[in-house]
Structure formats: C-alpha cells, structure tokens
C-alpha cells in the first residue's frame, strides 16, 4: 500500500459544506501547502475546526480562507490573532463557536477515540455552560461536552513513510495527533516522505491507521527559510549583537 | 520604571523555586525576564513544551520551536515536548503550580474576566484560548492588570461586568498600585505603592478591601 498522493488529488476531495479539521497552532505545525491549495479553489461554506487561529497578524495559514470567505463556521478556542477572521465575524460572514482549549482538544480526541462525551469541570459558571447538560459527580459540577469529528483533517508532520506513519518534530505536534484520529479522511502534509522502515517505530507520533493520504509539504530547507522570514518580519529574530 | 514593568517586576517575586508556571499572553510573558537566577522555574507553554528558554538570535531559530504566541523560543536542558491533549492534562489535572494571567477586570470575589469583549449581541472576541483551563486547573492564579482603565475607572470591581473566565478562582491581584490577596473575608490589601495612601487607593478602587492592622506593607519589586 502506498498512501502518497499529490496536493491536487487530496484538495479535489474537499466539497462545499464540508467540516475540516486543520492542525497547527498560530501557523506553526500547520499544513501550509494544503491551505494554500485550498485557498486557490472556490470551495465554500466550510466549517473549520482549528485549535486557535492564524499566525498573529494574518496573511498566513488559515487567513486567506477567511479573506476569500470560504469559511462559514469556525470552531476554536481563540480567534483574535487573524484580522481576516475578525473582519468576517464582524460582517456576519462567519460564525464562531468557542471552547476552552483543553475542552476542544478533548472533544476532538473523543471523536477519534469512540467516546460518547467529555465530562469536564472547565467552563462551569461561565458563558461556556450555556445550553449544555451538567452532571454532578461526587458533589462537583461538570459539563457534558460532545465529541467532534470532521469529514477531512489536514495535519502537518515532519516525516511520513509511504504507509502513513507520521513523525513530528519540535513543538509542532500541537493539535495534529488528535485531529488525525477524528476525521473520515486524514491528509498528512510532511516535509519529507521516506521509505518503510526509515522511521524508527519509537518515533512514530501518529500511527498509520489514522492517516489516509500523505502529501509533500515544503522541503526542510524551504520550511526553515519560510519561518525565518516570517519571524524576522515580525521583529522576533534579530542579528546577534544587534 | 513604567507601569507595566513595575507590575511584572512585582509579579516575579510571587514565583518560587521549582514551581511549574504558565505565563499568559501579553504582559505576563515579561515576568520570565525578572526571575532571580537562583530560582529554577519550569515554564510551560500551552502549545506543548516544558522548560523553554529565551528567544534565539537569527540563525539559531528552529521553524518548529515556538511559544503560544508563535514566537521562536529555545528549549533548555531538561525540556520536554508533547501534544495539546497532554499539555492540557498538565493544566487541568492540577500539575501547574501557578499561572499569571492578564485581566480586563477582576472583582472582590475572585472572579476574573479576560477573554471576551462583546461587539454585538452574543458575539465576542478574541476567545478564551487556554485561560479557562488555567484558572480551573492551576493551584495559584495571579491576575495582573493596570489598576484603572484609560478613562481612570477602576478595573478592580465589586463584580465583573464582562463575561468571566472563572468564578472565584483568583488568589492574588497585582496592579501598579497594590497587591491584594483574595480571602474568605474579602480582598486583603497586602502591599501598597509608596506614593499612595489608603484613602487615595480607596478613591481609585471600586472593590471593597480590608487593610490589615491599618498599614499595608511597602510595594516590592525585584
């Protein structure tokens, strides 16, 4: 079995009205090439589930999808970093549904793990408890949060083998492993595709059963150059002794 | 010393050697710059790491190593990395000793509002991120904010007016004018800036507070 596909082959499967999970955290560990390709298409009315929003300041990762009004509903813990999303929310082009970050990731995990609900104390006595069922266990109040699933998930890894085992690197795992498990069809974008056996089993962060397709992302040198440019523009990286 | 620096330098004194600490967005992240070198604090970043260090210089950055604000960071010896489910198991599960959060409002019952500014009926920005989990799971919650808003109105209130992040969760409130502890009896004024009097502080504080023994301690900074 070989799960390697082209970007066009996977993006062709995205249809109007679908629910998509997009891995990454403010643009780090994000499936950038899949997002770029998606923004070139006219697919619309998407529901997007992402743990937070775009890289601060926008014009990166998720931001073009908001700018092109391809997203109808956004499910997240935080939306404020993306000016394009804020604009679309204010104009009524997008609805936003917020969950506490820890609750959101557990809802996704539950969706992938076959659980019926998440029972959590977080959000009790706040806006989050609105219209939700509560449980009292051992005298403590909990909210019942239902699982989340998607039609497709787009995740980002460092390396994949042809069977779809994924290795992560750095702090770029973030929401990717949970999302990989919670969609009917999961696409993993990676910096390198390698042969079976090239990833030490101990280094597999997402086992192949959760992955349906593997696509080439930016090669590592290009990936590095891209973030160096981004962070330099944002003023985070300076010359030594500057 | 500017107001924000003063708050951050006071807050640094709250964190103890060996503690696991999560610093929120904005002003709180600056606290890390003022920790005494003899204090070994394990900082967590909610996107998935423990024991991170300062910003690297250009050329030493790693495209896959960033903090919860998407800024490049470094990993120190002893660091560990994990996914967000694990990161929030650490937070919600009570494994974080202290969190420092910026606040829009706090009140005398230990409520904090820091996630939602309404712009239309039922519509809010920017979202709670990990703040609700942090106030629910961290053993100590330190809320830091400027004492008054730009119009000079107190942000230390009888009751929060914005949607709250957590009910009765705040342990300590630090502003540029004062340090308060939230207790069963109400807000206790622990420290007060040297250029203030209790009367002057009452004039700029909506919340009721107790002055133990009539005299608060001097406001300290590192």
Interface residues (C-beta under 8 A of the other chain):
Chain A: X25 X26 X27 X28 X29 X51 X52 X55 X56 X76 X77 X78 X79 X80 X81 X86 X89 X90 X96 X98 X100 X101 X102 X103 X105 X106 X109 X120 X121 X122 X123 X124 X125 X126 X127 X128 X158 X169 X170 X171 X172 X173 X174 X175 X176 X177 X178 X205 X223 X224 X226 X227 X228 X231 X232 X234 X236 X237 X238 X239 X240
Chain B: X45 X46 X47 X48 X49 X55 X56 X57 X58 X59 X61 X62 X63 X64 X65 X66 X68 X69 X70 X71 X72 X81 X82 X83 X84 X85 X88 X91 X92 X116 X119 X120 X123 X124 X125 X126 X127 X128 X129 X130 X131 X132 X133 X136 X137 X163 X164 X165 X166 X167
